[in-house]
Amino acid sequence: MPAGYKGQFGPGVKAWVLALYYGAGMSEPKIVELLRTVGLQISTGQISDWLIKEQETFHAEKRAVVQAGLESSPWQHLDSTATRVAGKNEHCHVLCNPLYTAYFTQAGKDRLSLVRVLLGGTEPMFRYNELALSLLERLGVAQKWCKQLAKQLTAQQDYTEEQIDAMLDSHLAKPGEKQRKLLKDALAIAAYRTQEIWPVVELLRMSAMRPNLTG
């Protein structure tokens, strides 16, 4: 079979369906109606499968676009707008410069959400180092919590959010929600700015009043 064929339909029909749905805003029933008028015998289930299944190729392409876009310039622009997802209020983040545009949907628009966007949508890591210590001070975290953090974390080692939450629950359970959030923000930003997988943005311009990545 030629490349791109799977089942009884070729890549041309699949591309047409994606363009009609995402580009033209047509509903699935209307797409089926249109395809049948040109002689295609196709089910609504097949259309739905193309729209929601086996999307890894597109995800990989998006990651490559974001990687190239971040590498293209030390200057990036970030904006967000409220959006509804499955009946819940979330936020669509738009990361761009004159060469590309990428969209990310996140539950919030706090510092951790921004770090996720700058990491191409991947989950952030958390790292305790000199930069983290400096950020903790700039964010106004109490010294006693900074000292406790230093006792529990190994310098220059990366931790997942699950590991950080478990550590905070076990050893730093008393800080209020705000202090806990600032602790995680500082560790995530420190990990972001010292990691080498994604290009680190040197100048980030944001359209709305939002927390920046240095406090």
N, C-alpha and C positions, 0 to 999 in steps of 0.2 A: 504494500500500500504506500502511496506517496506520503511524504512527511506531513504531519498535521491532521491526518485522518484517524478517527476513532469512532467505530460504529458506522452508521450509514450517512453521516454528514461530514462535510469537509470544513477546513479552516475558514473559507470564505463566508459560509453561512453563520458560523460561530461569531466571527468578527462583526458581521452585519447585525446580529442579535445584540451584541454588547454595545454597538454604536447606537442602535435604536433605543435601548433601555437607558444607558448612562448619558449618551450625548443628546439624544432627541427627547428624552423624558417620557417615552411611551410605556404604557402598562403592559404586563405580560399578556393579558387577553388580546390586546390590540396588536401586539407583535405576532401572535399566533394567527390572528385574522388576516394580517397582511401577508404572511408567508404562505398561507393557504390560497390566497388569491393568485399567487404566481405558480401554483401547482405543487408546493411542498406539503407532504403529509407529515405533520409533526405534532407532538402532544405538548400540552402545557407543562407537564412534568419534565420533559426534555429541556424546554426553555429555562425552567427554574433551576435545573441541575447546572446548566452552563453559567448561570448568574451567581450561584452560591458555592459550587463545589470545584475542587481542583484548581484553586487560585494561587498556588505557590509560585507559579511562573510570574504572575503579576506582582506578587509580594517581593520576589527576588529582583525584578526590574525596578521596583520602587526603591529598594535599598540601594541599588546601584546608582539610581538618579540622585538620591539624597547624598550619597558618598561623594559623587562627582560634584554636586552643587556646593557642598561644604568645602571641598578642596579648591573650588574655583576662585574663592575670595575669602579674606579674613573678615569681611563685613557681611552680615546677614540681617534680614528683617523678619520679625515675628509678630504676628497678630492673632487674635482669637475672637471667636463669636459664639454665642450660645447656640446650642443645637439640641434637638430632641432625639434620643436613641431609645427605642423600645419603651416609649412613654416616660423616660427619665431625662432630666436636664443635665446635659454634658456640654463639652466645649470642643469646637473644631479649631485647631491651631494651624495657622498657615505660615510655613517656613519658606522663605524665598530670597532671591536676589534677582537682578535683571536676566539671569541665565536659566533659572528653573523655578518651579513652584511645587511644594509638597504639602499634603494635607494629613493631619493626624487628629483623631478623635480621642480625647482624654476625659476622665471623669471630672477633673478640676483644672485650674489654671494657676496652681501654686508652684513653688520652686521645683518640687519633684516632678511635676508634670512637664515643666519646661526642660528639665534634664532628659526626660524620656524622649521628648521631641528631638532634641539635639543629638541624641544617640540613635536616631533613625527609628524611633518607636520601640526600642528594646528596653528591658528593665535595667535600671541603674544599679551599679555596685556602690559600696560604701567603704571608705578608706580613712584611717586615722593617720595623719602625718602633720607636718609643720603648717601646711596650708589649712588643713582642717582646724588646727588649734587657733590660727589667726582668724579664721572665719567665725569660730565659736565666740571669740572675744568681740569681734565686730558686730555680731548678731545679738550681743548682750546676754549670752548664756552665763548663768552663775558659775563662779569659779569652782564651787564644790562639785558641781556636776561634771565639769571639765576634768577635774582630778579623778573622779570616779570612772569616767570614760577611759582615761589613760591607763587605769589599772586593769580594765577588762578587755581592751583591744590591743592586738599586736600591731605595732607601727608598720606601715607600708604593705599591709595585707588586705586583700579585698574580701568583703563580706556581702552576702545577699541581704535583701530587705528582711527576709524571714529570719535570718541569723541575728540581724540587728534588733529586730522586734523582740526576739526571744531573750537576748541579752538585756535589753532595757526592762523587760518584764521581770527578769530574775534579779537584777542587780541595781537598777535605777528606777524602781517602781514609783518613787515619790514625786518626781518632777511633774508639774502640771502638763496638760496637753500641749500648751504653747511651747514650753521649754523642750518637751520631747520632740516636737516637730522641728524646732530649730536645731536640735542635736542631729537629727537625721538629715536635714537640709545641708548642714555644714559638711558632714561626712560624704554625702552624695556629690556635692559640688567639688570637693577635694578629689574624689575618685574620678569624676569627669575630666577635670582639668589636668590630671596627671596620667590618664589612660592614653594609649597609643593606637587604638583600633579605629576610632572616629576622629576626623579633624576637629580640633578645638577652636571654637569661634572666639576671635579676639575682640570684635566689636559687634554687639547685638542691639539693634534698634527695634524698640517695641512701640506699637501705635497707641496702646492704652496704658494707664497707670497700673503697673503690675510689679510684683517683687522681682528684683533682678538677681543675677547669679552670684553676686558678691555681697549681697546684703543691702 
